[in-house]
Amino acid sequence: MVSPHKQGTATFRPARIKFDAQSGFKSLVDSAQTAADNRFSNAAQILQSQPSALAIPTDPEIPLPRSAGRTSADFDLQSCEIGQVYSIPLALIDPNPVGVRHFYRMDNVEAIVESMADGKQDVAVNGFVKGSRVELIDGGTRLKAARAAGYSALDVKIESPPKDLREQYKRSSQLNDLRSDHTALDIAINMRRLIENGVYASQDEMAADMLDRKGKPLLKSQVSSYMRIARIPERLLQKMSEADQTSAFTIAYEISALFVSPTYEADQERMDLVAIEIIDDVRTKQLSKTQTQALVAAKMEGPKSRQSAVSSVVRFGNQNGKIKVFPSRGQVQFSIDGLNQEQVEEVRERIEKALAGSPTT
């Protein structure tokens, strides 16, 4: 095999080529510009003869991939079929105004964001077409995660529109019960909103219409307990929702005692600070229901006033003595130093005489 650099005994030197970088770059730019001009010219001719030739086809029965680049203006919601899943642009999606999930933890949203990092959504949310929008029944966490991750669309399973807000709330509760991801705090705040917004006229009406997680009608006492929890200011409920311990029904109910007491009405600012201290203690120390109850009672009672000892100086001869009285203990102390034996006996006799005939009970 002949070497590319040697043949026989003769040695060949490669020729030196001088490259003009500036001229080469100019030639490349001119070539690219010419190609781009040709493409735009061709596209203009196509659009002139066929205005919709380059448009993305709109078949709402085919779920849209997130990379399809369709906008809300391209999507025909009226063609969506009930029971089908579609990739709906986020700009067309509204959260459920009566969704059972009210408080969202950042760690839950972040976990969903991570699970959607590859652009895939494992489970579609549920929603229905409402005019020119899609309103969710459940899936608020996934909606927040999709927006946080910068996605343009969310997979939505289209359901029949609920007949009213009651049915929409109960359907949301039913779907969330399957995952058990809402808490007593969510239920409490939603019950309050449903009554405030006139969805239910009274707690009794609500109890008769709602079911618990086991499918049994709620007791009036249960609704009353949830409504008491709802007395806690929402900013504090948000703080409580950040930990499992303070999201529990029994713990939340004990903490709510602060906000149904006359003391709260008299000094709301101080009681709010007391509540924050209790919430922090319950979380950090993992207090039980009984411990929380005791802590709340102690905080409501406030610090016990302690009476200081009252001291007075007495003289016996040339010596000073001291009498200390402790009212809270029911105790009296007397002391004097520097006495000789005779003086000690005399002081003892005087004390005994002074106390002679005093009540023994």
LOVEXMAR-385867 format. One record per residue (C-alpha): residue number from 1; residue in three letters; x, y, z. Coordinates in steps of 0.2 Angstrom, whole numbers. Layout:
! residues N
{site NUM; 'ALA'; {X; Y; Z}}
...
END
This chain:
! residues 361
{site 1; 'MET'; {0; 0; 0}}
{site 2; 'VAL'; {7; 17; -5}}
{site 3; 'SER'; {8; 30; 9}}
{site 4; 'PRO'; {-2; 46; 4}}
{site 5; 'HIS'; {14; 56; 9}}
{site 6; 'LYS'; {27; 45; 1}}
{site 7; 'GLN'; {29; 35; -15}}
{site 8; 'GLY'; {46; 26; -18}}
{site 9; 'THR'; {60; 37; -12}}
{site 10; 'ALA'; {52; 53; -16}}
{site 11; 'THR'; {44; 64; -3}}
{site 12; 'PHE'; {29; 74; -7}}
{site 13; 'ARG'; {24; 90; 2}}
{site 14; 'PRO'; {6; 94; 3}}
{site 15; 'ALA'; {1; 110; -5}}
{site 16; 'ARG'; {-3; 125; 6}}
{site 17; 'ILE'; {-21; 133; 3}}
{site 18; 'LYS'; {-24; 150; 9}}
{site 19; 'PHE'; {-42; 152; 15}}
{site 20; 'ASP'; {-51; 169; 15}}
{site 21; 'ALA'; {-62; 168; 30}}
{site 22; 'GLN'; {-71; 185; 27}}
{site 23; 'SER'; {-75; 181; 9}}
{site 24; 'GLY'; {-81; 163; 14}}
{site 25; 'PHE'; {-92; 170; 28}}
{site 26; 'LYS'; {-100; 183; 16}}
{site 27; 'SER'; {-103; 169; 3}}
{site 28; 'LEU'; {-112; 158; 16}}
{site 29; 'VAL'; {-123; 173; 22}}
{site 30; 'ASP'; {-128; 177; 4}}
{site 31; 'SER'; {-132; 159; 1}}
{site 32; 'ALA'; {-143; 157; 16}}
{site 33; 'GLN'; {-152; 174; 13}}
{site 34; 'THR'; {-156; 168; -5}}
{site 35; 'ALA'; {-163; 152; 1}}
{site 36; 'ALA'; {-174; 160; 14}}
{site 37; 'ASP'; {-180; 173; 1}}
{site 38; 'ASN'; {-185; 158; -10}}
{site 39; 'ARG'; {-194; 149; 4}}
{site 40; 'PHE'; {-204; 165; 9}}
{site 41; 'SER'; {-208; 169; -9}}
{site 42; 'ASN'; {-215; 151; -12}}
{site 43; 'ALA'; {-225; 152; 4}}
{site 44; 'ALA'; {-233; 168; -1}}
{site 45; 'GLN'; {-238; 161; -18}}
{site 46; 'ILE'; {-246; 146; -9}}
{site 47; 'LEU'; {-255; 157; 3}}
{site 48; 'GLN'; {-262; 168; -11}}
{site 49; 'SER'; {-269; 153; -20}}
{site 50; 'GLN'; {-274; 143; -5}}
{site 51; 'PRO'; {-276; 154; 11}}
{site 52; 'SER'; {-278; 139; 23}}
{site 53; 'ALA'; {-265; 127; 15}}
{site 54; 'LEU'; {-252; 130; 28}}
{site 55; 'ALA'; {-264; 130; 43}}
{site 56; 'ILE'; {-263; 116; 56}}
{site 57; 'PRO'; {-278; 104; 54}}
{site 58; 'THR'; {-291; 105; 68}}
{site 59; 'ASP'; {-298; 89; 72}}
{site 60; 'PRO'; {-304; 90; 90}}
{site 61; 'GLU'; {-307; 71; 91}}
{site 62; 'ILE'; {-288; 69; 90}}
{site 63; 'PRO'; {-279; 73; 106}}
{site 64; 'LEU'; {-267; 87; 103}}
{site 65; 'PRO'; {-248; 84; 108}}
{site 66; 'ARG'; {-241; 99; 118}}
{site 67; 'SER'; {-229; 101; 104}}
{site 68; 'ALA'; {-242; 104; 91}}
{site 69; 'GLY'; {-241; 123; 94}}
{site 70; 'ARG'; {-260; 126; 93}}
{site 71; 'THR'; {-267; 141; 101}}
{site 72; 'SER'; {-284; 144; 110}}
{site 73; 'ALA'; {-290; 152; 94}}
{site 74; 'ASP'; {-287; 136; 84}}
{site 75; 'PHE'; {-297; 124; 96}}
{site 76; 'ASP'; {-315; 121; 93}}
{site 77; 'LEU'; {-322; 116; 110}}
{site 78; 'GLN'; {-339; 114; 104}}
{site 79; 'SER'; {-334; 98; 94}}
{site 80; 'CYS'; {-327; 89; 110}}
{site 81; 'GLU'; {-336; 73; 114}}
{site 82; 'ILE'; {-341; 68; 131}}
{site 83; 'GLY'; {-330; 54; 138}}
{site 84; 'GLN'; {-315; 58; 126}}
{site 85; 'VAL'; {-298; 65; 132}}
{site 86; 'TYR'; {-291; 81; 123}}
{site 87; 'SER'; {-276; 91; 125}}
{site 88; 'ILE'; {-284; 108; 129}}
{site 89; 'PRO'; {-274; 124; 128}}
{site 90; 'LEU'; {-271; 131; 146}}
{site 91; 'ALA'; {-278; 148; 140}}
{site 92; 'LEU'; {-295; 140; 139}}
{site 93; 'ILE'; {-295; 131; 156}}
{site 94; 'ASP'; {-303; 138; 172}}
{site 95; 'PRO'; {-301; 130; 189}}
{site 96; 'ASN'; {-317; 123; 198}}
{site 97; 'PRO'; {-325; 137; 208}}
{site 98; 'VAL'; {-331; 125; 220}}
{site 99; 'GLY'; {-318; 112; 219}}
{site 100; 'VAL'; {-316; 102; 235}}
{site 101; 'ARG'; {-297; 105; 235}}
{site 102; 'HIS'; {-294; 123; 242}}
{site 103; 'PHE'; {-277; 123; 249}}
{site 104; 'TYR'; {-262; 117; 239}}
{site 105; 'ARG'; {-245; 113; 246}}
{site 106; 'MET'; {-230; 119; 236}}
{site 107; 'ASP'; {-221; 102; 238}}
{site 108; 'ASN'; {-237; 93; 230}}
{site 109; 'VAL'; {-236; 105; 215}}
{site 110; 'GLU'; {-218; 103; 213}}
{site 111; 'ALA'; {-219; 84; 213}}
{site 112; 'ILE'; {-232; 85; 199}}
{site 113; 'VAL'; {-221; 97; 190}}
{site 114; 'GLU'; {-207; 84; 191}}
{site 115; 'SER'; {-218; 70; 186}}
{site 116; 'MET'; {-222; 80; 170}}
{site 117; 'ALA'; {-204; 85; 166}}
{site 118; 'ASP'; {-204; 73; 151}}
{site 119; 'GLY'; {-220; 82; 144}}
{site 120; 'LYS'; {-231; 67; 149}}
{site 121; 'GLN'; {-247; 68; 159}}
{site 122; 'ASP'; {-250; 51; 167}}
{site 123; 'VAL'; {-269; 55; 172}}
{site 124; 'ALA'; {-280; 67; 163}}
{site 125; 'VAL'; {-290; 80; 173}}
{site 126; 'ASN'; {-309; 80; 172}}
{site 127; 'GLY'; {-319; 95; 166}}
{site 128; 'PHE'; {-333; 101; 155}}
{site 129; 'VAL'; {-336; 113; 141}}
{site 130; 'LYS'; {-344; 129; 148}}
{site 131; 'GLY'; {-347; 141; 134}}
{site 132; 'SER'; {-331; 145; 126}}
{site 133; 'ARG'; {-321; 138; 140}}
{site 134; 'VAL'; {-317; 122; 149}}
{site 135; 'GLU'; {-320; 122; 168}}
{site 136; 'LEU'; {-312; 109; 178}}
{site 137; 'ILE'; {-321; 97; 190}}
{site 138; 'ASP'; {-305; 91; 198}}
{site 139; 'GLY'; {-286; 92; 194}}
{site 140; 'GLY'; {-282; 109; 201}}
{site 141; 'THR'; {-265; 103; 207}}
{site 142; 'ARG'; {-261; 97; 189}}
{site 143; 'LEU'; {-267; 114; 182}}
{site 144; 'LYS'; {-255; 124; 194}}
{site 145; 'ALA'; {-241; 112; 189}}
{site 146; 'ALA'; {-244; 113; 171}}
{site 147; 'ARG'; {-244; 132; 172}}
{site 148; 'ALA'; {-228; 132; 183}}
{site 149; 'ALA'; {-219; 121; 171}}
{site 150; 'GLY'; {-223; 132; 156}}
{site 151; 'TYR'; {-234; 119; 147}}
{site 152; 'SER'; {-246; 126; 134}}
{site 153; 'ALA'; {-259; 112; 136}}
{site 154; 'LEU'; {-267; 100; 148}}
{site 155; 'ASP'; {-275; 83; 145}}
{site 156; 'VAL'; {-293; 84; 150}}
{site 157; 'LYS'; {-307; 71; 150}}
{site 158; 'ILE'; {-323; 79; 145}}
{site 159; 'GLU'; {-338; 76; 156}}
{site 160; 'SER'; {-356; 81; 155}}
{site 161; 'PRO'; {-359; 98; 163}}
{site 162; 'PRO'; {-366; 96; 181}}
{site 163; 'LYS'; {-383; 103; 183}}
{site 164; 'ASP'; {-378; 115; 197}}
{site 165; 'LEU'; {-364; 120; 209}}
{site 166; 'ARG'; {-370; 107; 222}}
{site 167; 'GLU'; {-367; 93; 209}}
{site 168; 'GLN'; {-351; 100; 203}}
{site 169; 'TYR'; {-344; 101; 221}}
{site 170; 'LYS'; {-350; 83; 225}}
{site 171; 'ARG'; {-342; 76; 209}}
{site 172; 'SER'; {-326; 85; 214}}
{site 173; 'SER'; {-327; 77; 231}}
{site 174; 'GLN'; {-330; 60; 224}}
{site 175; 'LEU'; {-315; 61; 212}}
{site 176; 'ASN'; {-304; 68; 226}}
{site 177; 'ASP'; {-310; 54; 238}}
{site 178; 'LEU'; {-302; 41; 227}}
{site 179; 'ARG'; {-285; 49; 230}}
{site 180; 'SER'; {-288; 55; 247}}
{site 181; 'ASP'; {-278; 71; 244}}
{site 182; 'HIS'; {-289; 84; 252}}
{site 183; 'THR'; {-290; 87; 270}}
{site 184; 'ALA'; {-302; 93; 284}}
{site 185; 'LEU'; {-297; 110; 281}}
{site 186; 'ASP'; {-302; 110; 263}}
{site 187; 'ILE'; {-319; 103; 268}}
{site 188; 'ALA'; {-321; 116; 281}}
{site 189; 'ILE'; {-317; 131; 270}}
{site 190; 'ASN'; {-328; 124; 256}}
{site 191; 'MET'; {-343; 121; 267}}
{site 192; 'ARG'; {-342; 139; 273}}
{site 193; 'ARG'; {-341; 146; 255}}
{site 194; 'LEU'; {-355; 135; 249}}
{site 195; 'ILE'; {-367; 143; 263}}
{site 196; 'GLU'; {-360; 160; 260}}
{site 197; 'ASN'; {-363; 159; 242}}
{site 198; 'GLY'; {-381; 153; 244}}
{site 199; 'VAL'; {-377; 135; 237}}
{site 200; 'TYR'; {-385; 129; 253}}
{site 201; 'ALA'; {-397; 138; 264}}
{site 202; 'SER'; {-392; 131; 280}}
{site 203; 'GLN'; {-380; 118; 289}}
{site 204; 'ASP'; {-395; 106; 290}}
{site 205; 'GLU'; {-398; 107; 272}}
{site 206; 'MET'; {-380; 104; 268}}
{site 207; 'ALA'; {-379; 89; 280}}
{site 208; 'ALA'; {-394; 81; 272}}
{site 209; 'ASP'; {-387; 82; 254}}
{site 210; 'MET'; {-368; 78; 257}}
{site 211; 'LEU'; {-360; 61; 260}}
{site 212; 'ASP'; {-344; 56; 269}}
{site 213; 'ARG'; {-330; 46; 262}}
{site 214; 'LYS'; {-339; 30; 266}}
{site 215; 'GLY'; {-354; 36; 256}}
{site 216; 'LYS'; {-365; 39; 272}}
{site 217; 'PRO'; {-374; 55; 275}}
{site 218; 'LEU'; {-365; 68; 285}}
{site 219; 'LEU'; {-372; 70; 303}}
{site 220; 'LYS'; {-377; 88; 308}}
{site 221; 'SER'; {-364; 87; 322}}
{site 222; 'GLN'; {-350; 84; 309}}
{site 223; 'VAL'; {-356; 99; 298}}
{site 224; 'SER'; {-356; 109; 314}}
{site 225; 'SER'; {-338; 104; 318}}
{site 226; 'TYR'; {-332; 108; 301}}
{site 227; 'MET'; {-340; 125; 302}}
{site 228; 'ARG'; {-331; 128; 318}}
{site 229; 'ILE'; {-315; 124; 310}}
{site 230; 'ALA'; {-320; 137; 296}}
{site 231; 'ARG'; {-320; 150; 309}}
{site 232; 'ILE'; {-301; 150; 309}}
{site 233; 'PRO'; {-294; 164; 298}}
{site 234; 'GLU'; {-290; 158; 281}}
{site 235; 'ARG'; {-272; 164; 282}}
{site 236; 'LEU'; {-270; 153; 297}}
{site 237; 'LEU'; {-279; 138; 289}}
{site 238; 'GLN'; {-266; 140; 275}}
{site 239; 'LYS'; {-252; 139; 287}}
{site 240; 'MET'; {-260; 124; 295}}
{site 241; 'SER'; {-262; 115; 278}}
{site 242; 'GLU'; {-243; 115; 276}}
{site 243; 'ALA'; {-242; 100; 288}}
{site 244; 'ASP'; {-251; 83; 290}}
{site 245; 'GLN'; {-252; 86; 309}}
{site 246; 'THR'; {-261; 102; 309}}
{site 247; 'SER'; {-272; 97; 294}}
{site 248; 'ALA'; {-280; 83; 304}}
{site 249; 'PHE'; {-298; 85; 309}}
{site 250; 'THR'; {-296; 82; 327}}
{site 251; 'ILE'; {-281; 94; 329}}
{site 252; 'ALA'; {-289; 108; 319}}
{site 253; 'TYR'; {-305; 106; 329}}
{site 254; 'GLU'; {-295; 109; 345}}
{site 255; 'ILE'; {-286; 124; 338}}
{site 256; 'SER'; {-303; 131; 332}}
{site 257; 'ALA'; {-308; 133; 351}}
{site 258; 'LEU'; {-297; 149; 351}}
{site 259; 'PHE'; {-309; 157; 338}}
{site 260; 'VAL'; {-325; 154; 346}}
{site 261; 'SER'; {-321; 161; 363}}
{site 262; 'PRO'; {-326; 178; 369}}
{site 263; 'THR'; {-308; 182; 372}}
{site 264; 'TYR'; {-305; 181; 353}}
{site 265; 'GLU'; {-318; 195; 349}}
{site 266; 'ALA'; {-310; 206; 363}}
{site 267; 'ASP'; {-292; 204; 357}}
{site 268; 'GLN'; {-291; 196; 340}}
{site 269; 'GLU'; {-273; 202; 336}}
{site 270; 'ARG'; {-266; 194; 352}}
{site 271; 'MET'; {-276; 178; 349}}
{site 272; 'ASP'; {-270; 176; 331}}
{site 273; 'LEU'; {-252; 177; 338}}
{site 274; 'VAL'; {-256; 164; 351}}
{site 275; 'ALA'; {-263; 153; 337}}
{site 276; 'ILE'; {-247; 154; 327}}
{site 277; 'GLU'; {-237; 149; 342}}
{site 278; 'ILE'; {-249; 134; 345}}
{site 279; 'ILE'; {-248; 129; 326}}
{site 280; 'ASP'; {-229; 129; 327}}
{site 281; 'ASP'; {-229; 119; 343}}
{site 282; 'VAL'; {-240; 106; 336}}
{site 283; 'ARG'; {-230; 104; 320}}
{site 284; 'THR'; {-213; 104; 328}}
{site 285; 'LYS'; {-217; 93; 343}}
{site 286; 'GLN'; {-230; 82; 334}}
{site 287; 'LEU'; {-243; 85; 348}}
{site 288; 'SER'; {-257; 73; 350}}
{site 289; 'LYS'; {-276; 78; 351}}
{site 290; 'THR'; {-275; 78; 370}}
{site 291; 'GLN'; {-259; 88; 371}}
{site 292; 'THR'; {-266; 101; 359}}
{site 293; 'GLN'; {-281; 102; 369}}
{site 294; 'ALA'; {-271; 105; 385}}
{site 295; 'LEU'; {-260; 118; 376}}
{site 296; 'VAL'; {-275; 128; 369}}
{site 297; 'ALA'; {-283; 128; 386}}
{site 298; 'ALA'; {-267; 134; 394}}
{site 299; 'LYS'; {-264; 148; 381}}
{site 300; 'MET'; {-282; 154; 383}}
{site 301; 'GLU'; {-280; 155; 402}}
{site 302; 'GLY'; {-264; 165; 400}}
{site 303; 'PRO'; {-250; 165; 412}}
{site 304; 'LYS'; {-254; 163; 430}}
{site 305; 'SER'; {-251; 179; 440}}
{site 306; 'ARG'; {-238; 176; 454}}
{site 307; 'GLN'; {-238; 187; 469}}
{site 308; 'SER'; {-221; 192; 475}}
{site 309; 'ALA'; {-216; 189; 493}}
{site 310; 'VAL'; {-219; 204; 505}}
{site 311; 'SER'; {-204; 208; 516}}
{site 312; 'SER'; {-203; 219; 532}}
{site 313; 'VAL'; {-189; 223; 544}}
{site 314; 'VAL'; {-191; 221; 563}}
{site 315; 'ARG'; {-178; 225; 576}}
{site 316; 'PHE'; {-175; 215; 592}}
{site 317; 'GLY'; {-162; 224; 603}}
{site 318; 'ASN'; {-148; 229; 592}}
{site 319; 'GLN'; {-151; 216; 579}}
{site 320; 'ASN'; {-162; 217; 563}}
{site 321; 'GLY'; {-174; 203; 558}}
{site 322; 'LYS'; {-185; 200; 543}}
{site 323; 'ILE'; {-202; 194; 541}}
{site 324; 'LYS'; {-206; 187; 523}}
{site 325; 'VAL'; {-224; 184; 518}}
{site 326; 'PHE'; {-229; 173; 503}}
{site 327; 'PRO'; {-247; 175; 500}}
{site 328; 'SER'; {-249; 162; 485}}
{site 329; 'ARG'; {-240; 149; 496}}
{site 330; 'GLY'; {-249; 154; 512}}
{site 331; 'GLN'; {-232; 155; 520}}
{site 332; 'VAL'; {-223; 166; 533}}
{site 333; 'GLN'; {-205; 166; 537}}
{site 334; 'PHE'; {-196; 175; 551}}
{site 335; 'SER'; {-177; 176; 553}}
{site 336; 'ILE'; {-165; 186; 564}}
{site 337; 'ASP'; {-146; 183; 566}}
{site 338; 'GLY'; {-133; 188; 579}}
{site 339; 'LEU'; {-143; 184; 595}}
{site 340; 'ASN'; {-136; 176; 611}}
{site 341; 'GLN'; {-145; 161; 619}}
{site 342; 'GLU'; {-155; 171; 631}}
{site 343; 'GLN'; {-161; 183; 617}}
{site 344; 'VAL'; {-166; 167; 606}}
{site 345; 'GLU'; {-177; 161; 621}}
{site 346; 'GLU'; {-185; 178; 623}}
{site 347; 'VAL'; {-189; 179; 605}}
{site 348; 'ARG'; {-197; 162; 605}}
{site 349; 'GLU'; {-207; 166; 620}}
{site 350; 'ARG'; {-214; 182; 612}}
{site 351; 'ILE'; {-219; 173; 596}}
{site 352; 'GLU'; {-228; 159; 605}}
{site 353; 'LYS'; {-237; 172; 616}}
{site 354; 'ALA'; {-242; 182; 601}}
{site 355; 'LEU'; {-249; 167; 593}}
{site 356; 'ALA'; {-257; 160; 608}}
{site 357; 'GLY'; {-276; 158; 606}}
{site 358; 'SER'; {-275; 160; 587}}
{site 359; 'PRO'; {-287; 150; 577}}
{site 360; 'THR'; {-281; 132; 573}}
{site 361; 'THR'; {-291; 130; 557}}
END
